[in-house]
């Protein structure tokens, strides 16, 4: 990707898919400065890895894979003091605040908290699962088998159910 045409195409693809970067940065970084640093690193790595993009696949799938790998590396490198990262900015007005049920809001917040406490790969799986990605897409993005995706998601769901039951007891 070194011509002006390719640069313009790249920037257009980034603009069109910036929500992916937004979600991942907010899932792995608790503060604004870290999110900005991570976003820049993701875009840099996408540009640097542009030659590896296979046009027969969806750009968003390739982008998720690069972005998640960069985020996980960034997260590990920084060795965050806290394992919990606020998801609140990522929660996109699930329902109108005026009409929302307080119990539902509390449960959504609790679910976000529990997801934040997961290991990096498990958190990535849940982000993609909650994005309604198919098991095949998740497998391709994360570089694991569909069977492994299904198994891990079922185990994570069970773990989250147990946490809800324990919390509500």
Phi and psi restraints in degrees (value plus and minus 20) as a CYANA .aco file:
   2 UNK   PHI    -147.7  -107.7
   2 UNK   PSI     -17.2    22.8
   3 UNK   PHI    -115.8   -75.8
   3 UNK   PSI     141.7   181.7
   4 UNK   PHI     -81.1   -41.1
   4 UNK   PSI     -59.6   -19.6
   5 UNK   PHI     -80.0   -40.0
   5 UNK   PSI     -66.6   -26.6
   6 UNK   PHI     -84.6   -44.6
   6 UNK   PSI     -57.6   -17.6
   7 UNK   PHI     -82.4   -42.4
   7 UNK   PSI     -65.5   -25.5
   8 UNK   PHI     -83.1   -43.1
   8 UNK   PSI     -62.9   -22.9
   9 UNK   PHI     -81.1   -41.1
   9 UNK   PSI     -64.2   -24.2
  10 UNK   PHI     -80.6   -40.6
  10 UNK   PSI     -68.9   -28.9
  11 UNK   PHI     -81.8   -41.8
  11 UNK   PSI     -56.1   -16.1
  12 UNK   PHI     -86.8   -46.8
  12 UNK   PSI     -62.5   -22.5
  13 UNK   PHI     -83.2   -43.2
  13 UNK   PSI     -61.3   -21.3
  14 UNK   PHI     -82.9   -42.9
  14 UNK   PSI     -66.2   -26.2
  15 UNK   PHI     -80.6   -40.6
  15 UNK   PSI     -63.7   -23.7
  16 UNK   PHI     -85.9   -45.9
  16 UNK   PSI     -50.8   -10.8
  17 UNK   PHI    -132.8   -92.8
  17 UNK   PSI       0.2    40.2
  18 UNK   PHI     -83.6   -43.6
  18 UNK   PSI     -41.5    -1.5
  19 UNK   PHI     -80.3   -40.3
  19 UNK   PSI     -52.8   -12.8
  20 UNK   PHI     -83.0   -43.0
  20 UNK   PSI     -67.4   -27.4
  21 UNK   PHI     -83.4   -43.4
  21 UNK   PSI     -63.2   -23.2
  22 UNK   PHI     -76.5   -36.5
  22 UNK   PSI     -70.9   -30.9
  23 UNK   PHI     -81.9   -41.9
  23 UNK   PSI     -65.4   -25.4
  24 UNK   PHI     -87.5   -47.5
  24 UNK   PSI     -63.9   -23.9
  25 UNK   PHI     -80.9   -40.9
  25 UNK   PSI     -61.6   -21.6
  26 UNK   PHI     -92.2   -52.2
  26 UNK   PSI     -41.9    -1.9
  27 UNK   PHI    -101.6   -61.6
  27 UNK   PSI     -45.2    -5.2
  28 UNK   PHI    -133.2   -93.2
  28 UNK   PSI     -28.8    11.2
  29 UNK   PHI    -149.2  -109.2
  29 UNK   PSI     106.1   146.1
  30 UNK   PHI     -98.8   -58.8
  30 UNK   PSI     -43.8    -3.8
  31 UNK   PHI    -144.9  -104.9
  31 UNK   PSI     141.2   181.2
  32 UNK   PHI     -79.8   -39.8
  32 UNK   PSI     -64.7   -24.7
  33 UNK   PHI     -81.3   -41.3
  33 UNK   PSI     -62.7   -22.7
  34 UNK   PHI     -85.4   -45.4
  34 UNK   PSI     -58.8   -18.8
  35 UNK   PHI     -82.7   -42.7
  35 UNK   PSI     -61.9   -21.9
  36 UNK   PHI     -84.8   -44.8
  36 UNK   PSI     -62.3   -22.3
  37 UNK   PHI     -81.9   -41.9
  37 UNK   PSI     -64.8   -24.8
  38 UNK   PHI     -84.5   -44.5
  38 UNK   PSI     -62.6   -22.6
  39 UNK   PHI     -79.8   -39.8
  39 UNK   PSI     -63.6   -23.6
  40 UNK   PHI     -83.2   -43.2
  40 UNK   PSI     -61.2   -21.2
  41 UNK   PHI     -86.0   -46.0
  41 UNK   PSI     -58.9   -18.9
  42 UNK   PHI     -82.7   -42.7
  42 UNK   PSI     -69.0   -29.0
  43 UNK   PHI     -81.6   -41.6
  43 UNK   PSI     -61.9   -21.9
  44 UNK   PHI     -80.0   -40.0
  44 UNK   PSI     -67.2   -27.2
  45 UNK   PHI     -87.0   -47.0
  45 UNK   PSI     -54.5   -14.5
  46 UNK   PHI     -83.3   -43.3
  46 UNK   PSI     -65.1   -25.1
  47 UNK   PHI     -82.3   -42.3
  47 UNK   PSI     -67.0   -27.0
  48 UNK   PHI     -83.4   -43.4
  48 UNK   PSI     -53.1   -13.1
  49 UNK   PHI    -115.3   -75.3
  49 UNK   PSI     -14.2    25.8
  50 UNK   PHI     -72.7   -32.7
  50 UNK   PSI     -54.0   -14.0
  51 UNK   PHI     -85.3   -45.3
  51 UNK   PSI     -41.4    -1.4
  52 UNK   PHI    -107.5   -67.5
  52 UNK   PSI     -25.1    14.9
  53 UNK   PHI     -89.7   -49.7
  53 UNK   PSI     107.8   147.8
  54 UNK   PHI    -119.7   -79.7
  54 UNK   PSI      92.5   132.5
  55 UNK   PHI     -82.1   -42.1
  55 UNK   PSI     -33.3     6.7
  56 UNK   PHI     -98.8   -58.8
  56 UNK   PSI     -27.5    12.5
  57 UNK   PHI    -128.3   -88.3
  57 UNK   PSI     145.2   185.2
  58 UNK   PHI     -93.2   -53.2
  58 UNK   PSI     117.7   157.7
  59 UNK   PHI     -81.0   -41.0
  59 UNK   PSI     -60.8   -20.8
  60 UNK   PHI     -82.7   -42.7
  60 UNK   PSI     -55.2   -15.2
  61 UNK   PHI     -85.2   -45.2
  61 UNK   PSI     -67.8   -27.8
  62 UNK   PHI     -81.0   -41.0
  62 UNK   PSI     -62.1   -22.1
  63 UNK   PHI     -83.5   -43.5
  63 UNK   PSI     -64.3   -24.3
  64 UNK   PHI     -77.0   -37.0
  64 UNK   PSI     -65.5   -25.5
  65 UNK   PHI     -80.7   -40.7
  65 UNK   PSI     -69.3   -29.3
  66 UNK   PHI     -82.5   -42.5
  66 UNK   PSI     -68.4   -28.4
  67 UNK   PHI     -82.4   -42.4
  67 UNK   PSI     -63.0   -23.0
  68 UNK   PHI     -86.7   -46.7
  68 UNK   PSI     -61.0   -21.0
  69 UNK   PHI     -82.0   -42.0
  69 UNK   PSI     -63.3   -23.3
  70 UNK   PHI     -84.5   -44.5
  70 UNK   PSI     -63.7   -23.7
  71 UNK   PHI     -83.2   -43.2
  71 UNK   PSI     -64.0   -24.0
  72 UNK   PHI     -84.1   -44.1
  72 UNK   PSI     -63.5   -23.5
  73 UNK   PHI     -82.8   -42.8
  73 UNK   PSI     -64.4   -24.4
  74 UNK   PHI     -79.9   -39.9
  74 UNK   PSI     -65.8   -25.8
  75 UNK   PHI     -82.3   -42.3
  75 UNK   PSI     -66.3   -26.3
  76 UNK   PHI     -85.7   -45.7
  76 UNK   PSI     -61.6   -21.6
  77 UNK   PHI     -83.5   -43.5
  77 UNK   PSI     -61.5   -21.5
  78 UNK   PHI     -94.4   -54.4
  78 UNK   PSI     -39.2     0.8
  79 UNK   PHI      27.4    67.4
  79 UNK   PSI      42.5    82.5
  80 UNK   PHI     -74.2   -34.2
  80 UNK   PSI     120.5   160.5
  81 UNK   PHI     -89.6   -49.6
  81 UNK   PSI     -51.4   -11.4
  82 UNK   PHI    -129.6   -89.6
  82 UNK   PSI     115.7   155.7
  83 UNK   PHI    -104.0   -64.0
  83 UNK   PSI     -30.8     9.2
  84 UNK   PHI    -120.5   -80.5
  84 UNK   PSI     110.1   150.1
  85 UNK   PHI    -143.9  -103.9
  85 UNK   PSI     110.2   150.2
  86 UNK   PHI     -84.0   -44.0
  86 UNK   PSI     107.5   147.5
  87 UNK   PHI    -119.0   -79.0
  87 UNK   PSI     -24.9    15.1
  88 UNK   PHI     -76.0   -36.0
  88 UNK   PSI     -57.2   -17.2
  89 UNK   PHI     -90.3   -50.3
  89 UNK   PSI     -42.8    -2.8
  90 UNK   PHI    -100.5   -60.5
  90 UNK   PSI     -46.1    -6.1
  91 UNK   PHI     -89.6   -49.6
  91 UNK   PSI      89.2   129.2
  92 UNK   PHI    -113.1   -73.1
  92 UNK   PSI      65.4   105.4
  93 UNK   PHI      13.7    53.7
  93 UNK   PSI      47.3    87.3
  94 UNK   PHI     -75.8   -35.8
  94 UNK   PSI     -57.6   -17.6
  95 UNK   PHI    -172.7  -132.7
  95 UNK   PSI     141.5   181.5
  96 UNK   PHI     -79.6   -39.6
  96 UNK   PSI     107.8   147.8
  97 UNK   PHI     -77.8   -37.8
  97 UNK   PSI     -58.6   -18.6
  98 UNK   PHI     -84.6   -44.6
  98 UNK   PSI     -53.7   -13.7
  99 UNK   PHI    -119.1   -79.1
  99 UNK   PSI     -23.4    16.6
 100 UNK   PHI     -93.7   -53.7
 100 UNK   PSI     129.2   169.2
 101 UNK   PHI    -105.0   -65.0
 101 UNK   PSI     107.8   147.8
 102 UNK   PHI     -80.0   -40.0
 102 UNK   PSI     -57.3   -17.3
 103 UNK   PHI     -86.4   -46.4
 103 UNK   PSI     -61.9   -21.9
 104 UNK   PHI     -82.4   -42.4
 104 UNK   PSI     -64.4   -24.4
 105 UNK   PHI     -80.2   -40.2
 105 UNK   PSI     -63.3   -23.3
 106 UNK   PHI     -83.6   -43.6
 106 UNK   PSI     -60.9   -20.9
 107 UNK   PHI     -87.0   -47.0
 107 UNK   PSI     -58.3   -18.3
 108 UNK   PHI     -84.5   -44.5
 108 UNK   PSI     -64.5   -24.5
 109 UNK   PHI     -81.3   -41.3
 109 UNK   PSI     -63.0   -23.0
 110 UNK   PHI     -84.2   -44.2
 110 UNK   PSI     -62.0   -22.0
 111 UNK   PHI     -80.4   -40.4
 111 UNK   PSI     -64.7   -24.7
 112 UNK   PHI     -80.5   -40.5
 112 UNK   PSI     -61.0   -21.0
 113 UNK   PHI     -83.0   -43.0
 113 UNK   PSI     -65.5   -25.5
 114 UNK   PHI     -83.9   -43.9
 114 UNK   PSI     -60.2   -20.2
 115 UNK   PHI     -83.7   -43.7
 115 UNK   PSI     -59.2   -19.2
 116 UNK   PHI     -82.8   -42.8
 116 UNK   PSI     -45.3    -5.3
 117 UNK   PHI    -104.4   -64.4
 117 UNK   PSI     -27.1    12.9
 118 UNK   PHI     -92.4   -52.4
 118 UNK   PSI     140.7   180.7
 119 UNK   PHI     -85.1   -45.1
 119 UNK   PSI     142.5   182.5
 120 UNK   PHI     -75.4   -35.4
 120 UNK   PSI     -68.9   -28.9
 121 UNK   PHI     -85.4   -45.4
 121 UNK   PSI     -62.1   -22.1
 122 UNK   PHI     -84.3   -44.3
 122 UNK   PSI     -59.2   -19.2
 123 UNK   PHI     -83.1   -43.1
 123 UNK   PSI     -64.2   -24.2
 124 UNK   PHI     -80.7   -40.7
 124 UNK   PSI     -62.9   -22.9
 125 UNK   PHI     -78.1   -38.1
 125 UNK   PSI     -66.0   -26.0
 126 UNK   PHI     -89.2   -49.2
 126 UNK   PSI     -56.6   -16.6
 127 UNK   PHI     -79.6   -39.6
 127 UNK   PSI     -67.4   -27.4
 128 UNK   PHI     -87.6   -47.6
 128 UNK   PSI     -59.5   -19.5
 129 UNK   PHI     -82.5   -42.5
 129 UNK   PSI     -64.5   -24.5
 130 UNK   PHI     -90.6   -50.6
 130 UNK   PSI     -37.1     2.9
 131 UNK   PHI    -103.4   -63.4
 131 UNK   PSI     -16.7    23.3
 132 UNK   PHI      45.0    85.0
 132 UNK   PSI      11.3    51.3
 133 UNK   PHI     -95.4   -55.4
 133 UNK   PSI     125.0   165.0
 134 UNK   PHI     -92.3   -52.3
 134 UNK   PSI     141.7   181.7
 135 UNK   PHI     -80.1   -40.1
 135 UNK   PSI     -55.8   -15.8
 136 UNK   PHI     -83.6   -43.6
 136 UNK   PSI     -64.5   -24.5
 137 UNK   PHI     -84.3   -44.3
 137 UNK   PSI     -64.0   -24.0
 138 UNK   PHI     -81.3   -41.3
 138 UNK   PSI     -63.5   -23.5
 139 UNK   PHI     -80.3   -40.3
 139 UNK   PSI     -63.5   -23.5
 140 UNK   PHI     -85.9   -45.9
 140 UNK   PSI     -62.2   -22.2
 141 UNK   PHI     -85.0   -45.0
 141 UNK   PSI     -64.9   -24.9
 142 UNK   PHI    -111.3   -71.3
 142 UNK   PSI     -30.1     9.9
 143 UNK   PHI      52.9    92.9
 143 UNK   PSI      13.7    53.7
 144 UNK   PHI    -146.6  -106.6
 144 UNK   PSI     150.3   190.3
 145 UNK   PHI     -97.9   -57.9
 145 UNK   PSI     138.2   178.2
 146 UNK   PHI     -80.7   -40.7
 146 UNK   PSI     -59.0   -19.0
 147 UNK   PHI     -81.3   -41.3
 147 UNK   PSI     -62.7   -22.7
 148 UNK   PHI     -84.0   -44.0
 148 UNK   PSI     -60.4   -20.4
 149 UNK   PHI     -79.4   -39.4
 149 UNK   PSI     -70.9   -30.9
 150 UNK   PHI     -80.1   -40.1
 150 UNK   PSI     -64.7   -24.7
 151 UNK   PHI     -82.9   -42.9
 151 UNK   PSI     -68.5   -28.5
 152 UNK   PHI     -83.4   -43.4
 152 UNK   PSI     -63.6   -23.6
 153 UNK   PHI     -83.1   -43.1
 153 UNK   PSI     -62.9   -22.9
 154 UNK   PHI     -82.2   -42.2
 154 UNK   PSI     -60.9   -20.9
 155 UNK   PHI     -86.3   -46.3
 155 UNK   PSI     -61.0   -21.0
 156 UNK   PHI     -84.6   -44.6
 156 UNK   PSI     -62.5   -22.5
 157 UNK   PHI     -79.1   -39.1
 157 UNK   PSI     -64.1   -24.1
 158 UNK   PHI     -83.0   -43.0
 158 UNK   PSI     -62.3   -22.3
 159 UNK   PHI     -82.2   -42.2
 159 UNK   PSI     -62.0   -22.0
 160 UNK   PHI     -87.1   -47.1
 160 UNK   PSI     -59.5   -19.5
 161 UNK   PHI     -80.9   -40.9
 161 UNK   PSI     -64.2   -24.2
 162 UNK   PHI     -81.1   -41.1
 162 UNK   PSI     -62.0   -22.0
 163 UNK   PHI     -83.6   -43.6
 163 UNK   PSI     -60.0   -20.0
 164 UNK   PHI     -83.9   -43.9
 164 UNK   PSI     -65.2   -25.2
 165 UNK   PHI     -82.3   -42.3
 165 UNK   PSI     -63.6   -23.6
 166 UNK   PHI     -84.1   -44.1
 166 UNK   PSI     -61.9   -21.9
 167 UNK   PHI     -87.2   -47.2
 167 UNK   PSI     -57.9   -17.9
 168 UNK   PHI    -106.6   -66.6
 168 UNK   PSI     -21.2    18.8
